Protein backbone atom coordinates (compact mmCIF):
# COMPACT_ATOMS: atom_id res chain seq x y z
CA UNK A 1 0.00 0.00 0.00
CA UNK A 2 1.07 3.60 -0.60
CA UNK A 3 2.45 5.30 2.48
CA UNK A 4 1.33 8.88 3.05
CA UNK A 5 3.81 11.49 4.25
CA UNK A 6 1.27 12.91 6.69
CA UNK A 7 -1.34 10.68 8.29
CA UNK A 8 -4.69 12.10 9.33
CA UNK A 9 -5.24 12.09 13.08
CA UNK A 10 -8.50 10.26 13.73
CA UNK A 11 -10.82 9.20 16.49
CA UNK A 12 -12.99 6.13 15.95
CA UNK A 13 -16.61 6.18 17.11
CA UNK A 14 -18.03 2.73 17.96
CA UNK A 15 -21.03 1.06 19.63
CA UNK A 16 -20.54 0.01 23.25
CA UNK A 17 -16.85 -0.67 22.79
CA UNK A 18 -17.40 -3.30 20.10
CA UNK A 19 -16.86 -3.49 16.33
CA UNK A 20 -17.33 -6.05 13.60
CA UNK A 21 -14.19 -7.84 12.49
CA UNK A 22 -14.39 -6.17 9.06
CA UNK A 23 -14.30 -2.78 10.81
CA UNK A 24 -11.28 -3.74 12.90
CA UNK A 25 -9.45 -4.98 9.79
CA UNK A 26 -10.41 -1.78 7.95
CA UNK A 27 -8.89 0.48 10.61
CA UNK A 28 -5.79 -1.68 10.87
CA UNK A 29 -5.34 -1.53 7.09
CA UNK A 30 -5.79 2.25 7.06
CA UNK A 31 -3.20 2.64 9.82
CA UNK A 32 -0.78 0.29 8.09
CA UNK A 33 -1.10 2.31 4.88
CA UNK A 34 -0.27 5.52 6.74
CA UNK A 35 -3.68 7.07 5.90
CA UNK A 36 -4.66 7.63 9.51
CA UNK A 37 -3.26 7.62 13.02
CA UNK A 38 -5.89 6.54 15.53
CA UNK A 39 -5.80 8.67 18.66
CA UNK A 40 -8.79 7.45 20.61
CA UNK A 41 -11.75 5.06 20.46
CA UNK A 42 -14.96 6.75 21.57
CA UNK A 43 -17.77 4.45 22.63
CA UNK A 44 -21.46 5.26 22.31
CA UNK A 45 -23.52 3.99 25.23
CA UNK A 46 -26.77 4.61 23.35
CA UNK A 47 -26.36 1.76 20.88
CA UNK A 48 -25.20 -1.84 21.06
CA UNK A 49 -23.72 -3.99 18.31
CA UNK A 50 -26.25 -6.80 18.04
CA UNK A 51 -26.26 -9.34 15.24
CA UNK A 52 -29.52 -10.15 13.47
CA UNK A 53 -30.05 -13.86 14.15
CA UNK A 54 -31.80 -14.56 10.84
CA UNK A 55 -29.05 -12.91 8.81
CA UNK A 56 -26.39 -14.67 10.88
CA UNK A 57 -28.05 -18.04 10.20
CA UNK A 58 -28.23 -17.25 6.48
CA UNK A 59 -24.53 -16.37 6.43
CA UNK A 60 -23.66 -19.61 8.24
CA UNK A 61 -25.72 -21.76 5.86
CA UNK A 62 -24.35 -19.99 2.79
CA UNK A 63 -20.75 -20.22 3.97
CA UNK A 64 -21.12 -23.95 4.60
CA UNK A 65 -22.93 -24.93 1.41
CA UNK A 66 -20.91 -22.73 -0.94
CA UNK A 67 -17.61 -23.16 0.95
CA UNK A 68 -17.07 -19.43 1.29
CA UNK A 69 -16.18 -18.70 4.94
CA UNK A 70 -17.24 -15.31 6.28
CA UNK A 71 -15.80 -13.88 9.50
CA UNK A 72 -16.58 -10.22 8.78
CA UNK A 73 -19.37 -10.16 11.37
CA UNK A 74 -17.48 -11.63 14.29
CA UNK A 75 -17.81 -9.16 17.20
CA UNK A 76 -14.45 -7.99 18.58
CA UNK A 77 -13.18 -5.47 21.12
CA UNK A 78 -12.81 -1.99 19.59
CA UNK A 79 -9.71 -1.22 21.67
CA UNK A 80 -7.80 -3.57 19.36
CA UNK A 81 -7.60 -0.68 16.87
CA UNK A 82 -5.35 1.22 19.28
CA UNK A 83 -1.58 0.90 19.01
CA UNK A 84 1.36 1.93 21.15
CA UNK A 85 1.48 5.13 19.06
CA UNK A 86 -2.07 6.15 19.95
CA UNK A 87 -2.23 9.45 21.86
CA UNK A 88 -5.41 11.18 23.01
CA UNK A 89 -5.71 14.59 21.36
CA UNK A 90 -7.24 17.76 22.74
CA UNK A 91 -10.65 18.92 21.38
CA UNK A 92 -10.49 20.54 17.92
CA UNK A 93 -6.98 19.23 17.27
CA UNK A 94 -8.02 15.89 15.70
CA UNK A 95 -8.51 15.93 11.93
CA UNK A 96 -11.39 13.53 11.50
CA UNK A 97 -13.92 11.24 13.17
CA UNK A 98 -14.49 7.81 11.64
CA UNK A 99 -17.99 6.64 12.48
CA UNK A 100 -18.20 2.86 12.89
CA UNK A 101 -21.10 2.95 15.33
CA UNK A 102 -23.65 2.23 12.57
CA UNK A 103 -25.88 4.91 14.03
CA UNK A 104 -26.42 8.61 13.38
CA UNK A 105 -23.89 11.08 14.73
CA UNK A 106 -24.80 13.95 17.02
CA UNK A 107 -24.25 17.16 14.96
CA UNK A 108 -22.56 18.74 17.97
CA UNK A 109 -19.90 16.03 17.85
CA UNK A 110 -18.87 17.11 14.35
CA UNK A 111 -17.79 20.51 15.62
CA UNK A 112 -14.98 18.90 17.64
CA UNK A 113 -13.10 17.82 14.49
CA UNK A 114 -11.23 20.00 12.04
CA UNK A 115 -12.51 18.18 8.94
CA UNK A 116 -15.68 16.57 10.27
CA UNK A 117 -16.61 12.89 10.04
CA UNK A 118 -16.74 10.03 7.53
CA UNK A 119 -18.95 6.95 7.50
CA UNK A 120 -20.07 4.21 5.12
CA UNK A 121 -23.60 3.85 3.79
CA UNK A 122 -24.84 0.47 2.65
CA UNK A 123 -27.87 1.44 0.56
CA UNK A 124 -29.02 4.37 -1.57
CA UNK A 125 -31.22 5.56 1.30
CA UNK A 126 -28.24 5.74 3.64
CA UNK A 127 -28.52 2.44 5.51
CA UNK A 128 -25.88 2.33 8.22
CA UNK A 129 -26.15 -1.31 9.36
CA UNK A 130 -23.46 -3.29 7.60
CA UNK A 131 -24.91 -6.71 8.45
CA UNK A 132 -27.87 -5.76 6.25
CA UNK A 133 -25.53 -5.20 3.28
CA UNK A 134 -27.07 -6.78 0.14
CA UNK A 135 -29.97 -8.36 2.06
CA UNK A 136 -32.75 -6.26 0.51
CA UNK A 137 -31.23 -6.73 -2.95
CA UNK A 138 -30.88 -10.48 -2.33
CA UNK A 139 -34.59 -10.65 -1.51
CA UNK A 140 -35.55 -8.55 -4.54
CA UNK A 141 -33.35 -10.57 -6.93
CA UNK A 142 -31.43 -7.40 -7.79
CA UNK A 143 -28.21 -7.65 -9.78
CA UNK A 144 -26.33 -4.85 -7.99
CA UNK A 145 -25.95 -3.18 -4.62
CA UNK A 146 -24.95 0.36 -3.65
CA UNK A 147 -22.21 1.46 -1.25
CA UNK A 148 -21.00 4.99 -0.55
CA UNK A 149 -18.51 6.76 1.68
CA UNK A 150 -20.09 9.94 3.02
CA UNK A 151 -18.46 12.92 4.65
CA UNK A 152 -19.91 15.48 7.07
CA UNK A 153 -18.09 18.76 7.61
CA UNK A 154 -18.16 20.59 10.93
CA UNK A 155 -21.20 22.60 9.78
CA UNK A 156 -23.17 19.43 9.06
CA UNK A 157 -22.99 19.63 5.26
CA UNK A 158 -23.13 16.18 3.67
CA UNK A 159 -21.17 15.05 0.63
CA UNK A 160 -20.68 11.78 -1.18
CA UNK A 161 -16.93 11.23 -1.25
CA UNK A 162 -17.10 7.99 -3.23
CA UNK A 163 -19.81 5.65 -4.41
CA UNK A 164 -19.85 2.31 -6.15
CA UNK A 165 -22.33 -0.18 -7.57
CA UNK A 166 -20.76 -3.63 -7.45
CA UNK A 167 -22.43 -6.74 -8.82
CA UNK A 168 -24.57 -9.01 -6.68
CA UNK A 169 -23.60 -12.23 -8.40
CA UNK A 170 -25.93 -15.19 -8.35
CA UNK A 171 -24.92 -17.99 -6.02
CA UNK A 172 -23.13 -17.44 -2.73
CA UNK A 173 -24.04 -14.33 -0.75
CA UNK A 174 -20.95 -14.78 1.44
CA UNK A 175 -18.69 -14.83 -1.61
CA UNK A 176 -20.19 -11.50 -2.64
CA UNK A 177 -19.77 -10.07 0.85
CA UNK A 178 -16.09 -11.05 1.01
CA UNK A 179 -15.56 -9.14 -2.24
CA UNK A 180 -17.54 -6.13 -0.96
CA UNK A 181 -15.47 -5.72 2.19
CA UNK A 182 -12.23 -5.92 0.22
CA UNK A 183 -13.62 -3.27 -2.11
CA UNK A 184 -14.82 -1.10 0.79
CA UNK A 185 -11.31 -1.16 2.29
CA UNK A 186 -9.83 0.01 -1.02
CA UNK A 187 -12.41 2.80 -1.35
CA UNK A 188 -11.84 4.02 2.23
CA UNK A 189 -8.11 4.17 1.53
CA UNK A 190 -8.71 6.16 -1.67
CA UNK A 191 -11.04 8.61 0.08
CA UNK A 192 -8.70 9.24 2.99
CA UNK A 193 -5.80 9.78 0.62
CA UNK A 194 -7.80 12.55 -1.05
CA UNK A 195 -8.78 14.04 2.29
CA UNK A 196 -5.17 14.02 3.41
CA UNK A 197 -4.03 15.63 0.17
CA UNK A 198 -6.51 18.48 0.44
CA UNK A 199 -6.86 18.71 4.22
CA UNK A 200 -10.40 19.94 3.66
CA UNK A 201 -13.82 18.35 3.30
CA UNK A 202 -14.80 20.84 0.61
CA UNK A 203 -14.12 20.14 -3.00
CA UNK A 204 -13.67 16.39 -2.46
CA UNK A 205 -16.69 15.53 -4.56
CA UNK A 206 -18.89 17.12 -7.17
CA UNK A 207 -21.83 15.21 -5.74
CA UNK A 208 -23.75 16.84 -2.89
CA UNK A 209 -26.59 15.33 -0.91
CA UNK A 210 -29.32 17.07 1.00
CA UNK A 211 -29.22 15.78 4.54
CA UNK A 212 -32.52 14.18 5.48
CA UNK A 213 -33.82 11.49 7.79
CA UNK A 214 -33.84 8.83 5.06
CA UNK A 215 -30.06 8.90 4.93
CA UNK A 216 -29.79 7.52 8.44
CA UNK A 217 -31.94 4.50 9.07
CA UNK A 218 -30.89 1.78 11.47
CA UNK A 219 -34.15 -0.18 11.28
CA UNK A 220 -33.90 -3.85 10.37
CA UNK A 221 -34.74 -4.53 6.74
CA UNK A 222 -36.31 -7.90 7.57
CA UNK A 223 -40.00 -8.20 8.38
CA UNK A 224 -41.65 -11.37 9.64
CA UNK A 225 -42.59 -12.34 6.10
CA UNK A 226 -39.11 -11.56 4.78
CA UNK A 227 -37.37 -14.30 6.75
CA UNK A 228 -38.96 -17.28 4.94
CA UNK A 229 -38.46 -15.47 1.63
CA UNK A 230 -34.80 -15.03 2.48
CA UNK A 231 -34.27 -18.75 2.98
CA UNK A 232 -36.40 -19.58 -0.04
CA UNK A 233 -34.00 -17.46 -2.12
CA UNK A 234 -31.06 -19.29 -0.56
CA UNK A 235 -32.62 -22.67 -1.38
CA UNK A 236 -33.10 -21.55 -4.97
CA UNK A 237 -29.41 -20.67 -5.25
CA UNK A 238 -28.45 -24.09 -3.88
CA UNK A 239 -30.65 -25.87 -6.45
CA UNK A 240 -29.21 -23.70 -9.25
CA UNK A 241 -25.69 -24.59 -8.11
CA UNK A 242 -26.45 -28.31 -8.13
CA UNK A 243 -27.99 -28.11 -11.60
CA UNK A 244 -25.03 -26.15 -12.90
CA UNK A 245 -22.54 -28.62 -11.46
CA UNK A 246 -24.22 -31.91 -12.34
CA UNK A 247 -26.49 -31.26 -15.29
CA UNK A 248 -24.97 -28.41 -17.30
CA UNK A 249 -21.88 -27.75 -19.39
CA UNK A 250 -20.86 -24.14 -20.01
CA UNK A 251 -18.65 -23.16 -22.92
CA UNK A 252 -17.75 -19.81 -24.51
CA UNK A 253 -18.06 -19.85 -28.29
CA UNK A 254 -17.19 -17.33 -31.00
CA UNK A 255 -19.64 -15.51 -33.25
CA UNK A 256 -18.70 -14.43 -36.77
CA UNK A 257 -20.33 -12.22 -39.39
CA UNK A 258 -19.04 -11.04 -42.76
CA UNK A 259 -20.47 -7.57 -43.19
CA UNK A 260 -22.49 -6.18 -46.05
CA UNK A 261 -20.74 -3.12 -47.46
CA UNK A 262 -24.07 -1.29 -47.57
CA UNK A 263 -24.43 -1.64 -43.81
CA UNK A 264 -20.83 -0.91 -42.89
CA UNK A 265 -21.80 2.29 -41.05
CA UNK A 266 -24.15 0.42 -38.72
CA UNK A 267 -23.10 -1.11 -35.41
CA UNK A 268 -23.30 -4.91 -35.98
CA UNK A 269 -25.55 -5.87 -33.08
CA UNK A 270 -27.73 -8.34 -35.00
CA UNK A 271 -26.15 -11.28 -33.19
CA UNK A 272 -28.86 -13.75 -34.24
CA UNK A 273 -27.47 -13.50 -37.78
CA UNK A 274 -23.89 -14.36 -36.76
CA UNK A 275 -22.37 -17.78 -37.48
CA UNK A 276 -21.42 -19.82 -34.40
CA UNK A 277 -17.84 -21.07 -34.24
CA UNK A 278 -17.93 -23.87 -31.67
CA UNK A 279 -14.63 -25.08 -30.15
CA UNK A 280 -13.79 -28.67 -29.17
CA UNK A 281 -15.57 -29.76 -26.03
CA UNK A 282 -12.45 -29.58 -23.84
CA UNK A 283 -11.77 -25.84 -24.37
CA UNK A 284 -13.57 -22.54 -24.72
CA UNK A 285 -12.98 -19.64 -27.11
CA UNK A 286 -13.65 -16.05 -26.07
CA UNK A 287 -12.56 -12.39 -26.35
CA UNK A 288 -12.22 -12.24 -30.15
CA UNK A 289 -10.47 -9.43 -32.05
CA UNK A 290 -10.39 -9.25 -35.84
CA UNK A 291 -7.72 -7.91 -38.21
CA UNK A 292 -8.09 -7.81 -41.99
CA UNK A 293 -4.85 -7.68 -43.97
CA UNK A 294 -4.39 -8.01 -47.76
CA UNK A 295 -7.86 -9.45 -48.22
CA UNK A 296 -7.42 -12.06 -45.49
CA UNK A 297 -9.18 -12.01 -42.12
CA UNK A 298 -7.65 -13.19 -38.86
CA UNK A 299 -9.38 -13.66 -35.50
CA UNK A 300 -7.31 -13.44 -32.33
CA UNK A 301 -8.91 -14.91 -29.21
CA UNK A 302 -8.48 -16.47 -25.80
CA UNK A 303 -8.37 -20.26 -25.80
CA UNK A 304 -8.77 -21.90 -22.40
CA UNK A 305 -8.37 -25.66 -21.88
CA UNK A 306 -10.68 -26.77 -19.08
CA UNK A 307 -8.03 -29.04 -17.60
CA UNK A 308 -5.59 -26.14 -17.00
CA UNK A 309 -8.11 -23.33 -16.34
CA UNK A 310 -5.44 -20.98 -17.72
CA UNK A 311 -5.99 -19.10 -20.94
CA UNK A 312 -3.53 -18.67 -23.77
CA UNK A 313 -3.89 -16.70 -27.01
CA UNK A 314 -4.61 -18.24 -30.39
CA UNK A 315 -5.27 -17.05 -33.92
CA UNK A 316 -7.14 -18.48 -36.90
CA UNK A 317 -8.04 -17.31 -40.37
CA UNK A 318 -11.76 -17.10 -41.14
CA UNK A 319 -13.46 -17.39 -44.52
CA UNK A 320 -16.68 -15.99 -45.93
CA UNK A 321 -18.39 -19.39 -46.08
CA UNK A 322 -18.09 -19.68 -42.29
CA UNK A 323 -15.14 -22.05 -42.24
CA UNK A 324 -11.85 -21.35 -40.52
CA UNK A 325 -8.30 -22.63 -40.28
CA UNK A 326 -7.05 -24.67 -37.36
CA UNK A 327 -6.25 -22.33 -34.45
CA UNK A 328 -2.57 -21.76 -33.74
CA UNK A 329 -1.26 -20.76 -30.33
CA UNK A 330 0.47 -17.38 -30.62
CA UNK A 331 1.23 -16.62 -26.96
CA UNK A 332 1.42 -18.74 -23.85
CA UNK A 333 2.68 -17.71 -20.42
CA UNK A 334 2.79 -19.25 -16.93
CA UNK A 335 -0.10 -16.91 -16.08
CA UNK A 336 -3.56 -16.39 -17.55
CA UNK A 337 -3.89 -14.53 -20.86
CA UNK A 338 -7.04 -13.24 -22.56
CA UNK A 339 -8.46 -10.25 -24.48
CA UNK A 340 -5.77 -9.99 -27.22
CA UNK A 341 -6.18 -6.36 -28.24
CA UNK A 342 -4.35 -6.21 -31.57
CA UNK A 343 -3.77 -2.82 -33.22
CA UNK A 344 -1.54 -1.28 -35.86
CA UNK A 345 0.72 1.66 -35.07
CA UNK A 346 3.25 3.12 -37.52
CA UNK A 347 3.10 0.02 -39.78
CA UNK A 348 3.73 -2.42 -36.91
CA UNK A 349 1.13 -4.71 -35.35
CA UNK A 350 1.09 -4.57 -31.55
CA UNK A 351 -0.96 -6.46 -28.99
CA UNK A 352 -1.99 -5.64 -25.43
CA UNK A 353 -3.33 -8.86 -23.91
CA UNK A 354 -5.10 -9.04 -20.58
CA UNK A 355 -2.38 -9.98 -18.07
CA UNK A 356 -4.03 -8.93 -14.82
CA UNK A 357 -2.87 -12.09 -13.05
CA UNK A 358 0.72 -10.97 -13.64
CA UNK A 359 0.07 -7.55 -12.10
CA UNK A 360 1.01 -5.50 -15.16
CA UNK A 361 -0.14 -4.27 -18.58
CA UNK A 362 2.22 -5.78 -21.16
CA UNK A 363 2.94 -4.91 -24.81
CA UNK A 364 3.85 -7.36 -27.58
CA UNK A 365 4.62 -6.84 -31.26
CA UNK A 366 4.34 -9.14 -34.24
CA UNK A 367 7.61 -10.31 -35.77
CA UNK A 368 5.82 -12.31 -38.45
CA UNK A 369 2.13 -11.47 -38.73
CA UNK A 370 -0.16 -12.99 -37.60
CA UNK A 371 1.37 -15.96 -35.76
CA UNK A 372 4.71 -14.78 -34.32
CA UNK A 373 4.79 -12.38 -31.37
CA UNK A 374 7.44 -11.09 -28.97
CA UNK A 375 7.24 -9.11 -25.80
CA UNK A 376 8.27 -5.44 -26.14
CA UNK A 377 8.01 -4.04 -22.61
CA UNK A 378 5.64 -3.30 -19.75
CA UNK A 379 3.31 -0.37 -20.30
CA UNK A 380 2.17 -0.05 -16.68
CA UNK A 381 3.63 -2.09 -13.82
CA UNK A 382 2.19 -3.10 -10.44
CA UNK A 383 -1.41 -2.89 -11.62
CA UNK A 384 -4.12 -5.56 -11.62
CA UNK A 385 -5.71 -4.35 -14.84
CA UNK A 386 -8.20 -6.10 -17.08
CA UNK A 387 -9.21 -5.79 -20.75
CA UNK A 388 -7.16 -2.78 -21.84
CA UNK A 389 -8.44 -0.76 -24.81
CA UNK A 390 -6.96 2.27 -26.56
CA UNK A 391 -8.32 5.51 -27.98
CA UNK A 392 -6.42 8.27 -29.80
CA UNK A 393 -8.12 11.58 -28.97
CA UNK A 394 -6.96 15.22 -28.87
CA UNK A 395 -3.37 14.29 -29.72
CA UNK A 396 -3.16 11.93 -26.73
CA UNK A 397 -3.46 8.19 -26.38
CA UNK A 398 -5.90 6.99 -23.73
CA UNK A 399 -5.79 3.52 -22.20
CA UNK A 400 -8.98 2.24 -20.55
CA UNK A 401 -8.99 -0.78 -18.22
CA UNK A 402 -10.81 -2.01 -15.18
CA UNK A 403 -8.54 -2.24 -12.14
CA UNK A 404 -8.78 -4.43 -9.06
CA UNK A 405 -7.26 -2.99 -5.89
CA UNK A 406 -5.65 -6.33 -5.09
CA UNK A 407 -4.98 -9.56 -6.93
CA UNK A 408 -7.92 -11.92 -6.61
CA UNK A 409 -10.51 -9.16 -6.33
CA UNK A 410 -13.16 -8.63 -8.96
CA UNK A 411 -12.01 -6.84 -12.10
CA UNK A 412 -15.52 -5.81 -13.13
CA UNK A 413 -16.33 -2.82 -10.95
CA UNK A 414 -14.01 0.12 -11.55
CA UNK A 415 -12.88 1.66 -14.85
CA UNK A 416 -9.58 3.57 -14.84
CA UNK A 417 -8.04 5.69 -17.60
CA UNK A 418 -4.36 6.39 -18.28
CA UNK A 419 -2.94 8.70 -20.94
CA UNK A 420 0.36 9.13 -22.80
CA UNK A 421 1.76 10.59 -26.01
CA UNK A 422 2.11 7.17 -27.68
CA UNK A 423 0.32 3.82 -27.40
CA UNK A 424 3.67 2.11 -26.82
CA UNK A 425 4.87 4.58 -24.17
CA UNK A 426 6.13 3.44 -20.78
CA UNK A 427 5.14 6.75 -19.15
CA UNK A 428 1.39 6.59 -18.67
CA UNK A 429 -0.29 9.11 -16.37
CA UNK A 430 -3.34 8.22 -14.32
CA UNK A 431 -6.51 10.17 -15.04
CA UNK A 432 -7.27 12.74 -12.36
CA UNK A 433 -10.77 11.32 -11.78
CA UNK A 434 -9.82 7.64 -11.47
CA UNK A 435 -11.83 5.53 -11.13
CA UNK A 436 -13.98 7.26 -13.74
CA UNK A 437 -16.73 4.61 -13.39
CA UNK A 438 -17.51 2.45 -10.35
CA UNK A 439 -20.40 0.39 -11.68
CA UNK A 440 -20.30 -3.32 -12.57
CA UNK A 441 -23.05 -2.86 -15.15
CA UNK A 442 -20.89 -0.77 -17.47
CA UNK A 443 -17.25 -0.45 -16.33
CA UNK A 444 -15.37 -3.34 -17.92
CA UNK A 445 -14.28 -2.91 -21.57
CA UNK A 446 -15.81 -5.26 -24.15
CA UNK A 447 -13.84 -4.38 -27.27
CA UNK A 448 -12.08 -1.64 -29.19
CA UNK A 449 -13.43 1.88 -29.49
CA UNK A 450 -15.12 2.59 -32.81
CA UNK A 451 -16.28 5.73 -34.58
CA UNK A 452 -19.64 6.42 -36.20
CA UNK A 453 -19.74 9.78 -37.93
CA UNK A 454 -18.02 12.21 -35.60
CA UNK A 455 -18.76 10.23 -32.43
CA UNK A 456 -16.64 7.70 -30.57
CA UNK A 457 -18.26 4.71 -28.88
CA UNK A 458 -16.95 2.36 -26.18
CA UNK A 459 -18.24 -1.22 -25.93
CA UNK A 460 -18.48 -2.36 -22.32
CA UNK A 461 -19.60 -5.42 -20.43
CA UNK A 462 -22.66 -5.56 -18.23
CA UNK A 463 -21.37 -7.69 -15.37
CA UNK A 464 -24.21 -6.91 -12.95
CA UNK A 465 -25.55 -10.17 -11.55
CA UNK A 466 -23.18 -12.37 -13.53
CA UNK A 467 -20.06 -12.09 -15.64
CA UNK A 468 -20.94 -11.07 -19.20
CA UNK A 469 -24.66 -10.65 -18.59
CA UNK A 470 -24.81 -8.25 -21.53
CA UNK A 471 -22.94 -5.90 -23.81
CA UNK A 472 -23.31 -2.10 -23.79
CA UNK A 473 -22.57 0.50 -26.42
CA UNK A 474 -21.56 3.79 -24.78
CA UNK A 475 -21.19 7.13 -26.54
CA UNK A 476 -18.18 9.18 -25.42
CA UNK A 477 -19.47 12.62 -24.42
CA UNK A 478 -16.34 14.16 -22.89
CA UNK A 479 -12.76 13.07 -22.36
CA UNK A 480 -9.90 15.13 -20.99
CA UNK A 481 -7.37 14.76 -18.19
CA UNK A 482 -9.90 15.82 -15.53
CA UNK A 483 -13.20 14.34 -16.70
CA UNK A 484 -14.73 11.42 -18.53
CA UNK A 485 -18.41 11.26 -19.42
CA UNK A 486 -20.14 8.59 -21.47
CA UNK A 487 -23.76 7.79 -22.22
CA UNK A 488 -25.09 4.27 -22.58
CA UNK A 489 -27.06 4.14 -25.83
CA UNK A 490 -27.77 0.43 -26.21
CA UNK A 491 -27.52 -2.85 -24.34
CA UNK A 492 -27.65 -6.27 -25.99
CA UNK A 493 -28.52 -9.48 -24.16
CA UNK A 494 -27.88 -13.10 -25.19
CA UNK A 495 -31.58 -13.62 -25.76
CA UNK A 496 -31.70 -14.78 -29.39
CA UNK A 497 -31.25 -18.45 -28.37
CA UNK A 498 -32.44 -20.23 -25.24
CA UNK A 499 -29.11 -21.93 -24.55
CA UNK A 500 -27.05 -18.73 -24.44
CA UNK A 501 -26.52 -17.01 -21.09
CA UNK A 502 -23.74 -14.43 -21.58
CA UNK A 503 -22.31 -12.04 -24.18
CA UNK A 504 -19.28 -9.87 -23.49
CA UNK A 505 -17.10 -8.96 -26.50
CA UNK A 506 -17.65 -7.14 -29.80
CA UNK A 507 -15.02 -6.10 -32.35
CA UNK A 508 -15.41 -5.31 -36.04
CA UNK A 509 -14.00 -3.59 -39.10
CA UNK A 510 -15.54 -2.85 -42.49
CA UNK A 511 -15.42 -6.51 -43.50
CA UNK A 512 -15.87 -8.72 -40.46
CA UNK A 513 -17.53 -8.60 -37.04
CA UNK A 514 -16.76 -10.98 -34.18
CA UNK A 515 -18.34 -11.51 -30.78
CA UNK A 516 -18.64 -14.29 -28.21
CA UNK A 517 -21.38 -15.95 -26.18
CA UNK A 518 -21.64 -18.46 -23.34
CA UNK A 519 -23.46 -21.62 -24.40
CA UNK A 520 -25.09 -24.00 -21.93
CA UNK A 521 -25.76 -27.63 -22.83
CA UNK A 522 -27.14 -30.49 -20.81
CA UNK A 523 -24.95 -33.28 -19.46
CA UNK A 524 -27.96 -35.57 -19.56
CA UNK A 525 -27.20 -37.10 -16.16
CA UNK A 526 -27.82 -36.13 -12.57
Buried (B, 14 or more C-beta within 10 A) or exposed (E): BEEBEEBBBBBBBBBBBBBBBBBBBBBBBBBEBBBBBBBBBBBBEEBEBEBBEBBEBBBEBBBEBBEBEBBBBEBBEBEEBBEEEBEEBEEEEBBBBBBBBBBBBEEEBBBBBBBBBBBBBBBBBBBBBBBBBBBBBBBEEBBBBBBBBBBBBBEBBBBBBBBBBBBBBBBBBBBBBBBBBBBBBBBBBBBBBEBBEEEEBEEBBEEEBEBEEEBBBEEBBBEEEBBEBBBEBBEEBBEEBEEBEEBBEEBBBBBBBBBEEEEEEEBBBEBEEBBEBEBEEEBBBBBBBBBEEEEEBBBBBBBBBEEEEBBBBBBBBBEEEEEBEEBBEBBEBEEBBBBBBBBEBEEEBBBBBBBBBBBBBBBBBBEEBBBEBEEBEBBBEEBBBBBBBBBBBEEBBBBBBBBBBEEEBBBBBBBBBBBBEEBBBEEBEBBEBBBBBBBBBBBBBBBBBBEEEEEBBBBBBBBBBBBBBBBBBBBBEEBBBEEBEBEBEEBBBBEBEEEBBBBBBBBBBEBBBBBBBBBBEEEEEE
